Amino acid sequence: MRITTKSNRRAGFTLIELAIVLAITALLTAGLWRMMSSGNTQLRDQATADQHRDLIKAVKSYLESSAGSTWLWAGAVTKALAIPAACPAAGTLCDFLPAGFNAASTNSYNQLYGIRVNQENATSKAYSFMIYTRNGDQIPDTSGGRISSMIGNDGGFVYVANVCGANFACGAYGSWSMSPAAVAPNGYGLAVATGRIASRTYIGMDSALNTYWLARKDVPGDGVVASGIDDYNTIQTDISLGGKTLIGGASALITDPSAGAIENIARLSIHRTMNVGFGEALEIDGCITNVVSDPLCDDMVTIRGGVSIRGVLKADKLYAGSFIYESSDSRLKHDIVPISDVLGKFAQMKGYSFVMNGGTEKKYGVIAQEVEKAFPEVVHNGGDGHLTVDYMGLIGPLVGAVNELKRQNDSLKADIEMLKKAQSHHK
């Protein structure tokens, strides 16, 4: 008898299994490398931001010291603050720099530092300074934005892409934008290469003297003369409406600079505004400018819903589908007395045709001074010294006059009937 054996064990991998293992290993290695690279980049950016913040603090502390203040307010308006080559050196910036920091110190991108200082306002002792980097590796825009935000409100970066202006330093969070190469007070007279940090710190020593920081940028095209602070902030209250812009800011056509202006709006829609507490719901769905080609712009402004006007409403022409006197319900009134003896009062008034001063259209109405003698309650001061007549207020007296005429007419008819009967009786 022949005995055969079968082995259930196998040594090693097949070629297919080996290829799968190698592919998985490659994917894991690539993912781990990307994760490590990303982590290293973030650590590198954080270290750069931390070092820059420390330098901002050191420069500010030095300029606030007696030695730094003396240096700041003596000599030129714009000047470079040199980082000492060797520290410590008493009475200099060295007294405030981090341990071991000197002119040869670099950030994690191997960039050196430079400092420029401006005297912004000698009277109020306001000043600013820019700490910029040079040489070394170019910081990518993505890292530059991250570093700028990590530095804080003073952080800034010169992007390779044209973010806020070619070769402009762009402040973190849109807080400011400027050309470092411009002269004071709008710049520091230096060129900062792209891919480099350019932070800007402003110190206003006396807020009562109207020193500014993070002030809103002048609205483009508003006619306001640049005040020297217009480049501190690029934030504006701009709302895009179908390609147009709603601008809240001073207008050249408005004498009050604090007033707002709506410019270049072809169509403005406000839907379902909140109840303002008086029970009125307001919806505006119309056209500020009548655009003939827009079928929705048949009317200049269309208001659908209830509107309460607490004041004088003036209109050249007023059209209404219906007039409703809202307080006609008897449950809302007291001291209700029928109107009588009004025919004599109406006899004091006349109806006239007339043309308003400055106009050409013939109109019909009454004279307020005549109405005031008969019904003073319906005559009011229009706010400009002229009298106005509440024509709706005359409805009640007119109804009373009609009733009075009817009573007289009924009495006359009764007298006539009696005369007819008497005449027929004598025949």
Contacts in CASP RR format, 6 or more apart in sequence:
PFRMAT RR
TARGET T0000
AUTHOR 0000-0000-0000
METHOD contacts of the structure
MODEL  1
MRITTKSNRRAGFTLIELAIVLAITALLTAGLWRMMSSGNTQLRDQATAD
QHRDLIKAVKSYLESSAGSTWLWAGAVTKALAIPAACPAAGTLCDFLPAG
FNAASTNSYNQLYGIRVNQENATSKAYSFMIYTRNGDQIPDTSGGRISSM
IGNDGGFVYVANVCGANFACGAYGSWSMSPAAVAPNGYGLAVATGRIASR
TYIGMDSALNTYWLARKDVPGDGVVASGIDDYNTIQTDISLGGKTLIGGA
SALITDPSAGAIENIARLSIHRTMNVGFGEALEIDGCITNVVSDPLCDDM
VTIRGGVSIRGVLKADKLYAGSFIYESSDSRLKHDIVPISDVLGKFAQMK
GYSFVMNGGTEKKYGVIAQEVEKAFPEVVHNGGDGHLTVDYMGLIGPLVG
AVNELKRQNDSLKADIEMLKKAQSHHK
13 21 0 8 1.000
41 143 0 8 1.000
42 146 0 8 1.000
44 108 0 8 1.000
44 109 0 8 1.000
44 143 0 8 1.000
45 108 0 8 1.000
45 143 0 8 1.000
45 144 0 8 1.000
45 146 0 8 1.000
45 147 0 8 1.000
45 150 0 8 1.000
46 150 0 8 1.000
47 107 0 8 1.000
47 108 0 8 1.000
48 107 0 8 1.000
48 108 0 8 1.000
48 109 0 8 1.000
48 139 0 8 1.000
48 147 0 8 1.000
48 197 0 8 1.000
49 146 0 8 1.000
49 147 0 8 1.000
49 150 0 8 1.000
49 151 0 8 1.000
50 150 0 8 1.000
51 98 0 8 1.000
51 107 0 8 1.000
51 108 0 8 1.000
52 107 0 8 1.000
52 131 0 8 1.000
52 147 0 8 1.000
52 151 0 8 1.000
52 155 0 8 1.000
52 197 0 8 1.000
52 199 0 8 1.000
53 151 0 8 1.000
53 152 0 8 1.000
54 98 0 8 1.000
55 97 0 8 1.000
55 98 0 8 1.000
55 101 0 8 1.000
55 113 0 8 1.000
55 131 0 8 1.000
56 131 0 8 1.000
56 151 0 8 1.000
56 154 0 8 1.000
56 199 0 8 1.000
56 201 0 8 1.000
57 96 0 8 1.000
58 93 0 8 1.000
58 96 0 8 1.000
58 97 0 8 1.000
58 98 0 8 1.000
58 101 0 8 1.000
59 81 0 8 1.000
59 93 0 8 1.000
59 96 0 8 1.000
59 115 0 8 1.000
59 129 0 8 1.000
59 131 0 8 1.000
59 201 0 8 1.000
60 129 0 8 1.000
60 201 0 8 1.000
60 203 0 8 1.000
61 96 0 8 1.000
62 68 0 8 1.000
62 81 0 8 1.000
62 92 0 8 1.000
62 93 0 8 1.000
62 95 0 8 1.000
62 96 0 8 1.000
63 69 0 8 1.000
63 71 0 8 1.000
63 72 0 8 1.000
63 117 0 8 1.000
63 127 0 8 1.000
63 129 0 8 1.000
63 203 0 8 1.000
64 203 0 8 1.000
65 95 0 8 1.000
65 96 0 8 1.000
67 91 0 8 1.000
67 92 0 8 1.000
71 81 0 8 1.000
72 117 0 8 1.000
72 119 0 8 1.000
72 127 0 8 1.000
73 119 0 8 1.000
73 122 0 8 1.000
73 125 0 8 1.000
77 118 0 8 1.000
77 119 0 8 1.000
77 184 0 8 1.000
78 116 0 8 1.000
78 117 0 8 1.000
78 118 0 8 1.000
78 119 0 8 1.000
78 183 0 8 1.000
78 184 0 8 1.000
78 187 0 8 1.000
78 188 0 8 1.000
78 189 0 8 1.000
79 116 0 8 1.000
79 117 0 8 1.000
80 114 0 8 1.000
80 115 0 8 1.000
80 116 0 8 1.000
80 117 0 8 1.000
81 93 0 8 1.000
81 114 0 8 1.000
81 115 0 8 1.000
81 116 0 8 1.000
81 117 0 8 1.000
81 129 0 8 1.000
82 93 0 8 1.000
82 103 0 8 1.000
82 115 0 8 1.000
83 93 0 8 1.000
83 97 0 8 1.000
83 101 0 8 1.000
83 102 0 8 1.000
83 103 0 8 1.000
83 105 0 8 1.000
83 113 0 8 1.000
83 114 0 8 1.000
83 115 0 8 1.000
84 92 0 8 1.000
84 93 0 8 1.000
84 94 0 8 1.000
84 102 0 8 1.000
84 103 0 8 1.000
85 102 0 8 1.000
85 103 0 8 1.000
85 104 0 8 1.000
86 102 0 8 1.000
87 94 0 8 1.000
87 97 0 8 1.000
87 100 0 8 1.000
87 101 0 8 1.000
87 102 0 8 1.000
88 94 0 8 1.000
88 95 0 8 1.000
94 102 0 8 1.000
103 112 0 8 1.000
104 112 0 8 1.000
105 112 0 8 1.000
105 113 0 8 1.000
106 112 0 8 1.000
106 113 0 8 1.000
106 136 0 8 1.000
107 113 0 8 1.000
107 133 0 8 1.000
107 197 0 8 1.000
109 133 0 8 1.000
109 136 0 8 1.000
109 137 0 8 1.000
109 138 0 8 1.000
109 139 0 8 1.000
110 135 0 8 1.000
110 136 0 8 1.000
110 137 0 8 1.000
111 133 0 8 1.000
111 134 0 8 1.000
111 135 0 8 1.000
111 136 0 8 1.000
111 137 0 8 1.000
111 139 0 8 1.000
111 196 0 8 1.000
111 197 0 8 1.000
112 133 0 8 1.000
112 134 0 8 1.000
112 135 0 8 1.000
112 136 0 8 1.000
113 131 0 8 1.000
113 132 0 8 1.000
113 133 0 8 1.000
113 134 0 8 1.000
114 131 0 8 1.000
114 132 0 8 1.000
114 133 0 8 1.000
114 134 0 8 1.000
115 129 0 8 1.000
115 130 0 8 1.000
115 131 0 8 1.000
115 132 0 8 1.000
116 129 0 8 1.000
116 130 0 8 1.000
116 132 0 8 1.000
116 180 0 8 1.000
116 188 0 8 1.000
116 189 0 8 1.000
116 190 0 8 1.000
117 127 0 8 1.000
117 128 0 8 1.000
117 129 0 8 1.000
118 127 0 8 1.000
118 128 0 8 1.000
118 129 0 8 1.000
118 184 0 8 1.000
118 185 0 8 1.000
118 187 0 8 1.000
118 188 0 8 1.000
119 127 0 8 1.000
119 184 0 8 1.000
120 126 0 8 1.000
120 127 0 8 1.000
120 128 0 8 1.000
120 185 0 8 1.000
120 202 0 8 1.000
120 204 0 8 1.000
120 211 0 8 1.000
121 127 0 8 1.000
121 204 0 8 1.000
121 209 0 8 1.000
121 211 0 8 1.000
123 209 0 8 1.000
124 204 0 8 1.000
124 205 0 8 1.000
124 206 0 8 1.000
124 209 0 8 1.000
124 211 0 8 1.000
125 204 0 8 1.000
125 205 0 8 1.000
125 206 0 8 1.000
126 202 0 8 1.000
126 203 0 8 1.000
126 204 0 8 1.000
126 205 0 8 1.000
126 206 0 8 1.000
126 209 0 8 1.000
126 211 0 8 1.000
127 202 0 8 1.000
127 203 0 8 1.000
127 204 0 8 1.000
128 200 0 8 1.000
128 201 0 8 1.000
128 202 0 8 1.000
128 203 0 8 1.000
129 200 0 8 1.000
129 201 0 8 1.000
130 169 0 8 1.000
130 180 0 8 1.000
130 187 0 8 1.000
130 188 0 8 1.000
130 190 0 8 1.000
130 198 0 8 1.000
130 199 0 8 1.000
130 200 0 8 1.000
130 201 0 8 1.000
131 197 0 8 1.000
131 198 0 8 1.000
131 199 0 8 1.000
131 201 0 8 1.000
132 169 0 8 1.000
132 180 0 8 1.000
132 190 0 8 1.000
132 192 0 8 1.000
132 196 0 8 1.000
132 197 0 8 1.000
132 198 0 8 1.000
132 199 0 8 1.000
133 192 0 8 1.000
133 196 0 8 1.000
133 197 0 8 1.000
133 198 0 8 1.000
134 192 0 8 1.000
134 193 0 8 1.000
134 196 0 8 1.000
138 160 0 8 1.000
138 193 0 8 1.000
138 194 0 8 1.000
138 195 0 8 1.000
138 196 0 8 1.000
139 147 0 8 1.000
139 157 0 8 1.000
139 195 0 8 1.000
139 196 0 8 1.000
139 197 0 8 1.000
140 160 0 8 1.000
140 195 0 8 1.000
141 157 0 8 1.000
141 159 0 8 1.000
141 160 0 8 1.000
141 161 0 8 1.000
141 163 0 8 1.000
141 195 0 8 1.000
144 157 0 8 1.000
144 159 0 8 1.000
144 195 0 8 1.000
144 197 0 8 1.000
145 156 0 8 1.000
145 157 0 8 1.000
145 159 0 8 1.000
145 172 0 8 1.000
147 157 0 8 1.000
147 197 0 8 1.000
148 155 0 8 1.000
148 156 0 8 1.000
148 157 0 8 1.000
148 170 0 8 1.000
148 171 0 8 1.000
148 172 0 8 1.000
148 197 0 8 1.000
148 199 0 8 1.000
149 155 0 8 1.000
149 172 0 8 1.000
149 173 0 8 1.000
151 172 0 8 1.000
151 197 0 8 1.000
151 199 0 8 1.000
152 172 0 8 1.000
152 173 0 8 1.000
153 172 0 8 1.000
153 173 0 8 1.000
153 175 0 8 1.000
153 214 0 8 1.000
154 172 0 8 1.000
154 199 0 8 1.000
154 200 0 8 1.000
154 201 0 8 1.000
155 171 0 8 1.000
155 172 0 8 1.000
155 197 0 8 1.000
155 199 0 8 1.000
155 200 0 8 1.000
156 169 0 8 1.000
156 170 0 8 1.000
156 171 0 8 1.000
156 172 0 8 1.000
156 197 0 8 1.000
156 198 0 8 1.000
156 199 0 8 1.000
156 200 0 8 1.000
157 169 0 8 1.000
157 170 0 8 1.000
157 171 0 8 1.000
157 172 0 8 1.000
157 195 0 8 1.000
157 196 0 8 1.000
157 197 0 8 1.000
157 198 0 8 1.000
158 167 0 8 1.000
158 168 0 8 1.000
158 169 0 8 1.000
158 170 0 8 1.000
158 180 0 8 1.000
158 192 0 8 1.000
158 193 0 8 1.000
158 194 0 8 1.000
158 195 0 8 1.000
158 196 0 8 1.000
158 197 0 8 1.000
158 198 0 8 1.000
159 170 0 8 1.000
159 194 0 8 1.000
159 195 0 8 1.000
160 194 0 8 1.000
160 195 0 8 1.000
163 170 0 8 1.000
164 170 0 8 1.000
164 171 0 8 1.000
164 174 0 8 1.000
164 177 0 8 1.000
164 234 0 8 1.000
165 177 0 8 1.000
165 179 0 8 1.000
167 179 0 8 1.000
167 181 0 8 1.000
167 191 0 8 1.000
167 192 0 8 1.000
167 194 0 8 1.000
168 177 0 8 1.000
168 178 0 8 1.000
168 179 0 8 1.000
169 177 0 8 1.000
169 178 0 8 1.000
169 179 0 8 1.000
169 180 0 8 1.000
169 192 0 8 1.000
169 198 0 8 1.000
169 200 0 8 1.000
170 177 0 8 1.000
171 177 0 8 1.000
171 200 0 8 1.000
174 233 0 8 1.000
174 234 0 8 1.000
174 235 0 8 1.000
175 214 0 8 1.000
175 232 0 8 1.000
175 233 0 8 1.000
175 234 0 8 1.000
175 235 0 8 1.000
176 200 0 8 1.000
176 214 0 8 1.000
176 231 0 8 1.000
176 232 0 8 1.000
176 233 0 8 1.000
176 234 0 8 1.000
177 231 0 8 1.000
177 234 0 8 1.000
178 186 0 8 1.000
178 187 0 8 1.000
178 200 0 8 1.000
178 231 0 8 1.000
178 232 0 8 1.000
179 186 0 8 1.000
179 187 0 8 1.000
180 187 0 8 1.000
180 188 0 8 1.000
180 189 0 8 1.000
180 190 0 8 1.000
180 191 0 8 1.000
180 192 0 8 1.000
180 198 0 8 1.000
181 187 0 8 1.000
181 189 0 8 1.000
181 190 0 8 1.000
181 191 0 8 1.000
181 192 0 8 1.000
182 188 0 8 1.000
182 189 0 8 1.000
183 189 0 8 1.000
185 228 0 8 1.000
186 228 0 8 1.000
186 231 0 8 1.000
192 198 0 8 1.000
202 212 0 8 1.000
202 213 0 8 1.000
202 232 0 8 1.000
204 211 0 8 1.000
204 213 0 8 1.000
205 211 0 8 1.000
212 229 0 8 1.000
212 232 0 8 1.000
213 232 0 8 1.000
214 232 0 8 1.000
214 233 0 8 1.000
215 229 0 8 1.000
215 230 0 8 1.000
215 232 0 8 1.000
215 233 0 8 1.000
216 233 0 8 1.000
216 235 0 8 1.000
216 236 0 8 1.000
217 230 0 8 1.000
217 231 0 8 1.000
217 232 0 8 1.000
217 233 0 8 1.000
217 234 0 8 1.000
217 235 0 8 1.000
217 236 0 8 1.000
218 224 0 8 1.000
218 226 0 8 1.000
218 227 0 8 1.000
218 230 0 8 1.000
219 236 0 8 1.000
219 247 0 8 1.000
219 248 0 8 1.000
219 249 0 8 1.000
219 250 0 8 1.000
221 252 0 8 1.000
222 247 0 8 1.000
222 249 0 8 1.000
222 250 0 8 1.000
222 251 0 8 1.000
222 252 0 8 1.000
222 261 0 8 1.000
223 252 0 8 1.000
224 250 0 8 1.000
224 252 0 8 1.000
224 257 0 8 1.000
236 247 0 8 1.000
236 248 0 8 1.000
237 247 0 8 1.000
237 248 0 8 1.000
237 249 0 8 1.000
238 245 0 8 1.000
238 246 0 8 1.000
238 247 0 8 1.000
239 245 0 8 1.000
239 246 0 8 1.000
241 265 0 8 1.000
241 267 0 8 1.000
241 268 0 8 1.000
244 264 0 8 1.000
244 265 0 8 1.000
244 266 0 8 1.000
245 263 0 8 1.000
245 264 0 8 1.000
246 262 0 8 1.000
246 263 0 8 1.000
246 265 0 8 1.000
246 268 0 8 1.000
247 260 0 8 1.000
247 261 0 8 1.000
247 262 0 8 1.000
247 263 0 8 1.000
248 260 0 8 1.000
248 261 0 8 1.000
248 262 0 8 1.000
249 259 0 8 1.000
249 260 0 8 1.000
249 261 0 8 1.000
250 257 0 8 1.000
250 258 0 8 1.000
250 259 0 8 1.000
250 260 0 8 1.000
250 261 0 8 1.000
251 259 0 8 1.000
251 260 0 8 1.000
251 261 0 8 1.000
251 263 0 8 1.000
253 261 0 8 1.000
254 260 0 8 1.000
254 261 0 8 1.000
262 268 0 8 1.000
262 288 0 8 1.000
265 288 0 8 1.000
265 289 0 8 1.000
266 287 0 8 1.000
266 288 0 8 1.000
266 289 0 8 1.000
266 291 0 8 1.000
267 286 0 8 1.000
267 287 0 8 1.000
267 288 0 8 1.000
267 289 0 8 1.000
267 291 0 8 1.000
267 294 0 8 1.000
267 296 0 8 1.000
267 297 0 8 1.000
268 284 0 8 1.000
268 286 0 8 1.000
268 287 0 8 1.000
268 288 0 8 1.000
269 284 0 8 1.000
269 285 0 8 1.000
269 286 0 8 1.000
270 282 0 8 1.000
270 283 0 8 1.000
270 284 0 8 1.000
270 285 0 8 1.000
271 283 0 8 1.000
271 285 0 8 1.000
272 281 0 8 1.000
272 283 0 8 1.000
273 281 0 8 1.000
273 282 0 8 1.000
273 283 0 8 1.000
275 281 0 8 1.000
276 282 0 8 1.000
278 308 0 8 1.000
280 305 0 8 1.000
280 306 0 8 1.000
280 307 0 8 1.000
280 308 0 8 1.000
281 305 0 8 1.000
281 306 0 8 1.000
282 303 0 8 1.000
282 305 0 8 1.000
282 306 0 8 1.000
282 307 0 8 1.000
283 303 0 8 1.000
283 304 0 8 1.000
283 305 0 8 1.000
284 301 0 8 1.000
284 302 0 8 1.000
284 303 0 8 1.000
285 302 0 8 1.000
285 304 0 8 1.000
286 296 0 8 1.000
286 297 0 8 1.000
286 299 0 8 1.000
286 300 0 8 1.000
286 301 0 8 1.000
286 302 0 8 1.000
287 294 0 8 1.000
287 296 0 8 1.000
287 297 0 8 1.000
287 299 0 8 1.000
287 300 0 8 1.000
287 301 0 8 1.000
288 300 0 8 1.000
288 301 0 8 1.000
289 297 0 8 1.000
289 300 0 8 1.000
290 297 0 8 1.000
290 299 0 8 1.000
290 300 0 8 1.000
291 297 0 8 1.000
312 382 0 8 1.000
312 383 0 8 1.000
323 392 0 8 1.000
325 392 0 8 1.000
325 395 0 8 1.000
327 333 0 8 1.000
330 336 0 8 1.000
338 400 0 8 1.000
338 403 0 8 1.000
339 396 0 8 1.000
339 397 0 8 1.000
339 399 0 8 1.000
339 400 0 8 1.000
340 400 0 8 1.000
340 403 0 8 1.000
340 404 0 8 1.000
341 404 0 8 1.000
342 397 0 8 1.000
342 400 0 8 1.000
342 401 0 8 1.000
342 404 0 8 1.000
343 401 0 8 1.000
343 404 0 8 1.000
343 405 0 8 1.000
344 374 0 8 1.000
345 374 0 8 1.000
345 375 0 8 1.000
345 397 0 8 1.000
346 374 0 8 1.000
346 397 0 8 1.000
346 401 0 8 1.000
348 370 0 8 1.000
348 373 0 8 1.000
348 374 0 8 1.000
349 366 0 8 1.000
349 367 0 8 1.000
349 370 0 8 1.000
349 371 0 8 1.000
349 374 0 8 1.000
350 366 0 8 1.000
350 367 0 8 1.000
350 370 0 8 1.000
351 364 0 8 1.000
351 365 0 8 1.000
351 366 0 8 1.000
352 364 0 8 1.000
352 365 0 8 1.000
352 366 0 8 1.000
352 367 0 8 1.000
353 362 0 8 1.000
353 363 0 8 1.000
353 364 0 8 1.000
353 365 0 8 1.000
354 362 0 8 1.000
354 363 0 8 1.000
354 364 0 8 1.000
354 365 0 8 1.000
355 361 0 8 1.000
355 362 0 8 1.000
355 363 0 8 1.000
356 363 0 8 1.000
366 389 0 8 1.000
368 379 0 8 1.000
368 387 0 8 1.000
368 388 0 8 1.000
368 389 0 8 1.000
369 387 0 8 1.000
371 378 0 8 1.000
371 379 0 8 1.000
371 389 0 8 1.000
371 394 0 8 1.000
372 379 0 8 1.000
372 387 0 8 1.000
375 393 0 8 1.000
375 394 0 8 1.000
375 397 0 8 1.000
377 393 0 8 1.000
378 389 0 8 1.000
378 390 0 8 1.000
378 391 0 8 1.000
378 393 0 8 1.000
378 394 0 8 1.000
379 387 0 8 1.000
379 388 0 8 1.000
379 389 0 8 1.000
379 390 0 8 1.000
380 387 0 8 1.000
380 388 0 8 1.000
380 389 0 8 1.000
380 390 0 8 1.000
381 387 0 8 1.000
381 388 0 8 1.000
382 388 0 8 1.000
END
